[in-house]
Amino acid sequence: MPTLTLYDNYTRSLRAFKPLHPDGEVGLYTCGPTVYDYQHIGNYRTFLFEDGLKRVLRWNGYAVKHVMNITDVGHLTSDADSGEDKMEKGARRTGKTAWEIAELYTVAFLDDLQKLAIDAPTILSRATDHIAEQIAFIADLERKGYTYRTSDGIYFDTTKQEDYGYLARLNREGLEGGKRINLGEKRCITDFALWKFSPLGEKRQMEWESPWGVGFPGWHIECSAMAQRYLGDFFDIHCGGEDHISIHHTNEIAQTEARVGTRLANFWMHGYFLLLNDAKMAKSAGAFLRIQSLIDRGYDPLSYRYLCLTAHYRKQLTFTWDALDAAQIALDRLREGFHALPTTPAGTPDAALIERFTTEINDDLNLPRALALSWEVLRGSLDLAVKRATLARFDDVLGFRLAAWSPPEIAVSDTVRTLAEERALARKSKNWTESDRLRDAINSMGWEIEDAADGYRLKPR
């Protein structure tokens, strides 16, 4: 089998993948949603990339232990550790409690995953369920001398690490020289909050007792703590969007190096942005497109999955309605072509084509080329049973649910059905003139009739 190679952003290189554990289980952590609002389709491009990665790992025979966090506290409106907690802001916007909106948007997120055929994680880990782990992590950092206290929280001292920011290749001196923000009590522009104190005289909806005072955890500490809790000090792969490289993932690595001496994950992988009108799709821009937005306009959610598979995960993808139209048409044709293939006799996937498919997907998840190979198989002259079996195997990675799809049922009027039955009788008695006349009558009513060994099929023209 061709070697699986993946692009590691930590080393900035393609590397052969080999599991850290001899039993072949792969530890995978992916940064999940902040559940203060619905997720937009740009977020789901990242989740689709991660789903593709998981499917490719399984294709290669690995069991995957997939942990995804739910950020339901601690993500401030500014990555500079200022502004309001997004959960508190979302609660004010909706008139619900922070706990209520966390549940509402978590359920909506999981529903969207099902619509996109994204496999659920092995463990869905909510930040608010792991406050004790986060406090213990911060206490360890404090004992090791990596923290300092300000009037608004406990901060991580990035100057204690010479290689801080290696993942993003940050130039700390350049950042200091070009800073345009007020540091407040922070000692360095790259220092970040581990624990934020609740404002004096204000009762937050989400706050906890800690050795440092009542407050709530910072955004970055939750992922490091939960990843270690479920996957250990050093696991196989950590994923997220490209916007996580310079701050969130950089700080996860810094915390973990300070606590246990590892960079947390052997591979750091990132999906690139979905662009709309040449700009990153983001909730901060105001109106944004949800999966439900696509459904409301008549699109099958899997057409968006198809669109995302047409571009490599390390290349930005521009969203247009024309592109989604083309993806919907292509998906429909792929489904129809697969559905037309006979289910009996059962075939066996073509070994040479499976090898070619593996070569493509093992080349840093080159799903666009794998998708192109699927079309080559569908249009080729392969034995029909083998063709169906081969495409069904490909679909384990592509995730279009081909075998579960069937053409939508369309009501046929009694008149058309009667004409079709009369034509069947005419054909049985070999009255070809009458058979042709009835076919023309059926066509004039907007229907086509296809003869088959087991009778006939009607479909709209």
C-alpha positions as CSV (number, residue, x, y, z in Angstrom):
1,M,0.0,0.0,0.0
2,P,1.3,3.5,-0.8
3,T,2.7,5.3,2.2
4,L,0.4,7.9,3.8
5,T,2.1,11.2,3.8
6,L,0.7,14.3,5.6
7,Y,1.7,17.9,5.7
8,D,2.9,18.9,9.2
9,N,2.7,22.7,9.8
10,Y,5.1,22.4,12.7
11,T,8.0,21.2,10.5
12,R,6.6,22.8,7.4
13,S,7.1,19.6,5.5
14,L,5.4,16.5,4.1
15,R,6.1,13.6,6.4
16,A,5.3,9.9,6.3
17,F,2.7,9.1,8.9
18,K,3.3,6.4,11.4
19,P,1.2,6.0,14.6
20,L,2.9,6.7,17.9
21,H,1.2,3.7,19.5
22,P,2.2,0.2,18.4
23,D,-1.4,-1.0,18.4
24,G,-2.2,1.3,15.5
25,E,-4.7,3.5,17.3
26,V,-4.4,7.1,16.2
27,G,-5.1,9.9,18.6
28,L,-6.8,12.8,16.8
29,Y,-7.8,16.2,18.4
30,T,-9.8,18.7,16.4
31,C,-10.8,22.2,17.6
32,G,-14.6,22.3,17.7
33,P,-17.1,25.1,17.6
34,T,-17.6,28.0,20.0
35,V,-21.3,27.5,20.6
36,Y,-22.4,31.1,21.0
37,D,-24.1,31.1,17.6
38,Y,-24.7,28.8,14.6
39,Q,-21.7,27.7,12.6
40,H,-21.2,29.1,9.1
41,I,-20.3,27.1,6.0
42,G,-16.7,28.3,6.3
43,N,-16.4,26.6,9.6
44,Y,-17.7,23.4,8.0
45,R,-15.1,23.4,5.4
46,T,-12.6,22.8,8.2
47,F,-14.8,20.1,9.8
48,L,-15.1,18.4,6.3
49,F,-11.3,18.4,5.9
50,E,-10.9,16.7,9.3
51,D,-13.6,14.2,8.4
52,G,-11.7,13.4,5.2
53,L,-8.5,12.9,7.3
54,K,-10.3,10.5,9.7
55,R,-11.7,8.5,6.8
56,V,-8.3,8.2,5.1
57,L,-6.8,7.1,8.4
58,R,-9.4,4.4,8.6
59,W,-8.9,3.4,4.9
60,N,-5.3,2.8,5.9
61,G,-6.4,0.4,8.6
62,Y,-6.0,2.6,11.7
63,A,-8.5,2.9,14.5
64,V,-9.1,6.6,15.3
65,K,-9.7,8.0,18.7
66,H,-11.2,11.4,17.8
67,V,-11.6,14.1,20.4
68,M,-13.4,17.3,19.6
69,N,-13.9,20.1,22.1
70,I,-17.0,22.2,22.5
71,T,-16.0,25.7,23.6
72,D,-18.8,26.9,25.8
73,V,-16.8,29.3,27.9
74,G,-13.7,31.4,27.8
75,H,-13.5,32.5,24.2
76,L,-13.3,36.2,24.3
77,T,-14.4,38.5,21.5
78,S,-10.7,39.5,21.0
79,D,-7.8,37.1,20.7
80,A,-5.8,39.6,22.7
81,D,-7.6,38.5,25.9
82,S,-9.8,41.5,25.9
83,G,-13.5,42.1,25.3
84,E,-16.5,40.0,26.4
85,D,-16.8,36.3,26.6
86,K,-18.6,35.2,23.4
87,M,-21.0,33.0,25.4
88,E,-22.1,36.0,27.6
89,K,-22.5,38.1,24.5
90,G,-24.6,35.4,22.8
91,A,-26.8,35.1,25.8
92,R,-27.5,38.8,25.8
93,R,-28.2,38.7,22.0
94,T,-30.7,35.9,22.3
95,G,-32.3,36.6,25.7
96,K,-31.4,33.1,26.8
97,T,-28.9,32.0,29.5
98,A,-25.4,31.1,28.5
99,W,-26.1,27.5,29.4
100,E,-29.2,27.5,27.2
101,I,-27.5,28.9,24.1
102,A,-24.6,26.4,24.6
103,E,-27.1,23.6,24.4
104,L,-29.0,25.1,21.5
105,Y,-26.0,25.7,19.3
106,T,-24.3,22.4,20.2
107,V,-27.4,20.5,19.1
108,A,-27.6,22.6,15.9
109,F,-23.9,21.8,15.2
110,L,-24.3,18.1,15.7
111,D,-27.4,18.2,13.4
112,D,-25.3,19.9,10.7
113,L,-22.6,17.3,11.0
114,Q,-25.2,14.6,10.2
115,K,-26.5,16.5,7.2
116,L,-22.9,16.7,5.8
117,A,-22.2,13.0,6.5
118,I,-19.4,14.0,8.9
119,D,-18.8,11.2,11.3
120,A,-19.3,12.2,15.0
121,P,-16.1,12.3,17.2
122,T,-15.4,9.5,19.5
123,I,-15.5,12.0,22.4
124,L,-17.2,15.3,22.4
125,S,-15.6,17.3,25.2
126,R,-17.3,20.4,26.7
127,A,-15.0,23.0,28.3
128,T,-17.4,23.5,31.2
129,D,-17.2,19.8,32.0
130,H,-13.4,20.0,32.5
131,I,-12.8,23.0,34.7
132,A,-11.0,20.9,37.2
133,E,-8.5,19.7,34.6
134,Q,-7.9,23.3,33.5
135,I,-7.3,24.5,37.0
136,A,-4.8,21.6,37.6
137,F,-3.0,22.5,34.4
138,I,-2.6,26.2,35.4
139,A,-1.5,25.2,38.9
140,D,1.3,23.1,37.3
141,L,2.4,26.0,35.2
142,E,2.4,28.2,38.3
143,R,4.6,25.8,40.2
144,K,7.0,25.7,37.2
145,G,7.3,29.5,37.2
146,Y,5.5,30.2,33.9
147,T,2.7,32.5,35.2
148,Y,2.2,35.9,36.7
149,R,-0.8,37.7,38.1
150,T,-2.5,40.9,37.0
151,S,-5.6,42.6,38.3
152,D,-7.7,40.8,35.7
153,G,-6.2,37.3,35.6
154,I,-3.4,34.8,35.6
155,Y,-1.2,35.1,32.5
156,F,1.3,32.8,30.7
157,D,4.8,34.4,30.5
158,T,5.9,33.6,26.9
159,T,9.4,35.2,27.5
160,K,10.2,32.0,29.5
161,Q,10.4,30.1,26.2
162,E,13.1,30.9,23.6
163,D,11.2,29.0,20.9
164,Y,7.7,30.4,21.6
165,G,5.8,30.8,18.4
166,Y,7.8,28.3,16.4
167,L,4.6,26.8,14.8
168,A,3.7,30.1,13.3
169,R,7.4,31.2,12.8
170,L,6.5,34.3,14.9
171,N,9.0,37.2,15.1
172,R,8.4,38.3,18.6
173,E,10.8,41.2,18.4
174,G,9.0,42.4,15.3
175,L,5.6,42.1,17.0
176,E,6.9,44.1,20.0
177,G,8.3,46.8,17.7
178,G,5.2,47.1,15.6
179,K,2.6,46.8,18.3
180,R,-0.4,49.2,18.1
181,I,-2.4,47.9,21.1
182,N,-2.4,48.8,24.8
183,L,-0.8,46.0,26.7
184,G,-2.3,47.0,30.0
185,E,-0.7,44.9,32.7
186,K,0.6,42.2,30.3
187,R,4.4,42.1,30.2
188,C,4.7,41.0,26.6
189,I,2.4,41.3,23.6
190,T,2.4,37.5,23.1
191,D,1.5,36.7,26.8
192,F,-2.0,35.2,27.1
193,A,-4.6,34.6,29.8
194,L,-4.9,31.3,31.5
195,W,-7.6,32.3,34.0
196,K,-9.7,35.5,33.9
197,F,-11.2,37.0,37.1
198,S,-14.8,37.8,37.1
199,P,-15.2,41.6,37.1
200,L,-15.6,43.1,40.6
201,G,-19.2,43.6,41.5
202,E,-20.5,41.6,38.6
203,K,-22.0,38.1,38.7
204,R,-21.2,36.1,35.5
205,Q,-23.4,33.3,34.3
206,M,-20.4,31.0,34.0
207,E,-17.8,31.3,36.7
208,W,-16.0,29.0,39.1
209,E,-13.9,29.1,42.3
210,S,-10.2,28.6,41.8
211,P,-6.9,29.0,43.8
212,W,-6.6,32.5,42.3
213,G,-10.1,33.7,42.7
214,V,-13.6,33.4,41.1
215,G,-13.4,33.5,37.3
216,F,-13.3,31.4,34.2
217,P,-10.5,29.7,32.1
218,G,-8.9,31.2,29.0
219,W,-9.7,29.8,25.6
220,H,-6.3,28.2,24.9
221,I,-6.0,26.3,28.2
222,E,-9.2,24.3,27.6
223,C,-7.8,22.5,24.5
224,S,-4.5,21.6,26.0
225,A,-6.1,20.3,29.2
226,M,-8.8,18.2,27.4
227,A,-6.4,16.9,24.8
228,Q,-4.1,15.7,27.5
229,R,-7.0,14.3,29.5
230,Y,-8.1,12.0,26.7
231,L,-5.1,11.5,24.4
232,G,-2.1,11.9,26.6
233,D,0.9,14.2,26.7
234,F,1.9,13.5,23.1
235,F,-0.5,12.2,20.5
236,D,-0.6,11.8,16.7
237,I,-2.5,14.7,15.1
238,H,-4.0,18.0,16.1
239,C,-6.2,19.9,13.6
240,G,-8.0,23.2,13.2
241,G,-8.4,26.1,10.8
242,E,-5.5,28.1,9.4
243,D,-6.5,31.0,11.7
244,H,-5.5,28.9,14.7
245,I,-1.8,28.7,13.7
246,S,-0.6,32.0,15.0
247,I,-2.4,32.3,18.3
248,H,-4.5,29.4,19.6
249,H,-2.4,26.5,18.5
250,T,0.8,28.4,19.2
251,N,-0.4,28.9,22.8
252,E,-1.5,25.3,23.2
253,I,2.0,24.2,22.3
254,A,3.6,26.7,24.7
255,Q,1.5,25.6,27.6
256,T,2.1,21.9,27.0
257,E,5.8,22.4,26.5
258,A,5.9,24.2,29.8
259,R,4.0,21.5,31.6
260,V,5.2,18.2,30.2
261,G,7.9,19.1,27.6
262,T,6.1,18.0,24.4
263,R,4.6,20.0,21.5
264,L,1.3,18.1,22.3
265,A,0.9,16.5,18.8
266,N,3.3,14.8,16.4
267,F,1.5,16.4,13.4
268,W,-0.2,19.8,13.3
269,M,-2.6,20.1,10.3
270,H,-4.8,23.0,9.2
271,G,-7.6,23.5,6.8
272,Y,-7.6,26.7,4.8
273,F,-10.3,29.4,4.5
274,L,-13.5,29.4,2.5
275,L,-13.6,32.8,0.8
276,L,-16.7,34.8,-0.1
277,N,-16.2,37.8,-2.4
278,D,-12.5,37.4,-1.8
279,A,-12.9,37.8,2.0
280,K,-12.8,35.2,4.8
281,M,-16.2,34.1,5.8
282,A,-16.7,35.1,9.4
283,K,-19.5,35.8,11.9
284,S,-18.0,39.2,12.7
285,A,-18.9,40.3,9.2
286,G,-22.6,40.2,10.1
287,A,-24.8,38.0,7.9
288,F,-23.3,34.6,7.2
289,L,-24.3,31.5,5.4
290,R,-25.4,28.4,7.4
291,I,-26.0,24.9,6.1
292,Q,-29.7,25.7,6.6
293,S,-29.2,28.7,4.3
294,L,-28.2,26.3,1.5
295,I,-31.1,24.0,2.3
296,D,-33.6,26.9,2.2
297,R,-32.4,27.7,-1.3
298,G,-33.0,24.1,-2.4
299,Y,-29.5,22.6,-2.2
300,D,-28.7,19.2,-0.8
301,P,-26.2,19.6,2.0
302,L,-24.0,17.0,0.4
303,S,-23.5,19.3,-2.6
304,Y,-21.5,21.5,-0.3
305,R,-19.5,18.5,0.7
306,Y,-18.9,17.8,-3.0
307,L,-17.8,21.4,-3.5
308,C,-15.3,21.2,-0.7
309,L,-13.8,18.0,-2.1
310,T,-13.0,19.8,-5.4
311,A,-10.2,21.8,-3.7
312,H,-7.3,20.6,-1.7
313,Y,-7.6,21.3,2.0
314,R,-4.4,23.4,2.0
315,K,-5.7,25.8,-0.7
316,Q,-8.3,28.5,-0.1
317,L,-11.7,27.9,-1.8
318,T,-13.9,30.7,-3.1
319,F,-17.6,30.1,-2.6
320,T,-20.0,31.2,-5.3
321,W,-23.6,30.1,-6.0
322,D,-22.5,29.1,-9.5
323,A,-19.9,26.8,-8.0
324,L,-22.5,25.2,-5.7
325,D,-24.9,24.8,-8.7
326,A,-22.1,22.9,-10.5
327,A,-21.4,20.7,-7.4
328,Q,-25.1,19.9,-7.1
329,I,-25.4,18.9,-10.7
330,A,-22.2,16.7,-10.5
331,L,-23.4,15.0,-7.3
332,D,-26.8,14.3,-8.8
333,R,-25.1,12.7,-11.9
334,L,-22.7,10.7,-9.7
335,R,-25.7,9.4,-7.7
336,E,-27.8,8.6,-10.7
337,G,-24.9,6.8,-12.4
338,F,-24.2,4.7,-9.3
339,H,-27.9,4.0,-8.7
340,A,-28.3,2.7,-12.3
341,L,-25.6,0.0,-11.7
342,P,-27.0,-3.4,-10.9
343,T,-27.0,-4.6,-7.3
344,T,-26.8,-8.2,-8.3
345,P,-24.6,-10.1,-8.8
346,A,-22.4,-8.6,-6.1
347,G,-19.0,-7.5,-7.5
348,T,-15.5,-7.2,-6.0
349,P,-13.7,-3.8,-6.1
350,D,-11.0,-3.6,-8.8
351,A,-7.6,-4.1,-7.0
352,A,-5.7,-1.8,-9.4
353,L,-8.2,1.0,-9.0
354,I,-8.2,0.7,-5.3
355,E,-4.4,1.0,-5.4
356,R,-4.7,4.2,-7.6
357,F,-7.3,5.6,-5.2
358,T,-5.0,4.9,-2.3
359,T,-2.1,6.6,-4.0
360,E,-4.2,9.8,-4.4
361,I,-5.7,10.0,-0.9
362,N,-2.4,9.0,0.7
363,D,-0.7,11.9,-1.0
364,D,-1.6,14.4,1.7
365,L,-5.3,13.8,1.3
366,N,-5.6,14.6,-2.4
367,L,-9.3,14.2,-2.5
368,P,-9.8,16.3,-5.6
369,R,-7.8,13.7,-7.6
370,A,-9.6,10.9,-5.9
371,L,-12.9,12.4,-6.9
372,A,-11.7,12.7,-10.5
373,L,-10.8,9.0,-10.4
374,S,-14.4,8.2,-9.3
375,W,-15.7,9.8,-12.5
376,E,-13.1,7.9,-14.6
377,V,-14.5,4.7,-13.1
378,L,-18.1,5.6,-13.6
379,R,-17.6,6.5,-17.2
380,G,-15.2,3.6,-18.0
381,S,-15.9,0.2,-19.5
382,L,-15.4,-1.8,-16.3
383,D,-17.8,-4.8,-15.6
384,L,-20.9,-3.2,-14.0
385,A,-20.8,-5.2,-10.8
386,V,-17.1,-4.5,-10.3
387,K,-17.7,-0.8,-11.1
388,R,-20.4,-0.5,-8.4
389,A,-18.3,-2.3,-5.8
390,T,-15.3,-0.1,-6.6
391,L,-17.3,3.1,-6.3
392,A,-18.9,2.0,-3.1
393,R,-15.5,1.4,-1.7
394,F,-14.3,4.8,-2.8
395,D,-17.4,6.3,-1.1
396,D,-16.0,5.1,2.3
397,V,-13.7,8.1,2.0
398,L,-15.7,10.5,-0.2
399,G,-18.8,10.3,2.0
400,F,-21.6,10.9,-0.5
401,R,-23.8,8.1,0.9
402,L,-24.1,6.7,-2.6
403,A,-25.5,3.3,-1.6
404,A,-28.2,4.9,0.6
405,W,-29.4,7.3,-2.2
406,S,-32.4,6.6,-4.4
407,P,-34.2,8.9,-6.9
408,P,-36.9,11.0,-5.3
409,E,-40.4,9.7,-5.6
410,I,-42.5,11.8,-8.0
411,A,-46.2,11.4,-8.1
412,V,-47.5,10.0,-11.4
413,S,-51.0,10.9,-12.4
414,D,-53.6,8.2,-12.8
415,T,-53.9,9.1,-16.5
416,V,-50.2,8.6,-17.2
417,R,-50.1,5.4,-15.1
418,T,-53.1,4.1,-17.1
419,L,-51.4,4.9,-20.5
420,A,-48.2,3.1,-19.3
421,E,-50.2,0.0,-18.3
422,E,-52.0,0.0,-21.7
423,R,-48.6,0.3,-23.4
424,A,-47.3,-2.7,-21.4
425,L,-50.2,-4.7,-22.7
426,A,-49.6,-3.5,-26.3
427,R,-46.0,-4.6,-26.1
428,K,-46.9,-7.9,-24.6
429,S,-49.2,-8.6,-27.6
430,K,-46.5,-7.2,-29.9
431,N,-48.8,-4.4,-31.1
432,W,-45.9,-2.1,-31.8
433,T,-47.9,0.6,-33.6
434,E,-50.2,1.0,-30.5
435,S,-47.1,0.8,-28.2
436,D,-45.5,3.7,-30.1
437,R,-48.6,5.8,-30.0
438,L,-49.0,5.4,-26.3
439,R,-45.3,6.3,-25.7
440,D,-45.8,9.5,-27.7
441,A,-48.9,10.3,-25.5
442,I,-46.9,9.7,-22.4
443,N,-44.1,11.9,-23.7
444,S,-46.6,14.7,-24.5
445,M,-47.6,14.7,-20.8
446,G,-44.0,15.4,-19.7
447,W,-42.9,11.8,-18.9
448,E,-40.5,9.3,-20.4
449,I,-41.0,5.5,-20.1
450,E,-38.0,3.2,-20.0
451,D,-38.5,-0.5,-20.7
452,A,-36.8,-3.0,-18.4
453,A,-36.7,-6.7,-17.9
454,D,-39.0,-6.4,-14.9
455,G,-41.5,-4.0,-16.6
456,Y,-41.1,-0.3,-17.1
457,R,-40.0,2.9,-15.3
458,L,-41.5,6.3,-15.6
459,K,-39.4,9.5,-15.1
460,P,-40.0,13.2,-15.7
461,R,-38.7,14.5,-19.0
